[in-house]
Amino acid sequence: MCGLMKLPPIQKAKTMKTINHEVTNEDPLMSITDAAKYCGVGQTTMYQLIQRHNLPTIRLTSDTKIRKSTLEHFINSKTEKR
């Protein structure tokens, strides 16, 4: 008989903040580099914004992507109304 390894129990993923907006084909996934350029910040700042504000990202293999609409929603929510 093969020795079977006992696997640790599956843990729940951290709850992700949900942003209610429609996702369409015109809602491209952006690399962190492109997202940073779009926002006018550096890559490190972009990663910090994602972490601090719990912005939803998508992992594709080793790449992290973020939807353009997520960035637009975040920017609009931070824009001061005068």
HELIX and SHEET records of a PDB file:
HELIX    1   1 ILE A   32  CYS A   39  1                                   8    
HELIX    2   2 GLN A   43  ARG A   52  1                                  10    
HELIX    3   3 LYS A   68  LYS A   78  1                                  11    
SHEET    1   A 3 LEU A  29  SER A  31  0                                        
SHEET    2   A 3 ASP A  63  ARG A  67 -1                                        
SHEET    3   A 3 ILE A  58  LEU A  60 -1                                        
END                                                                             
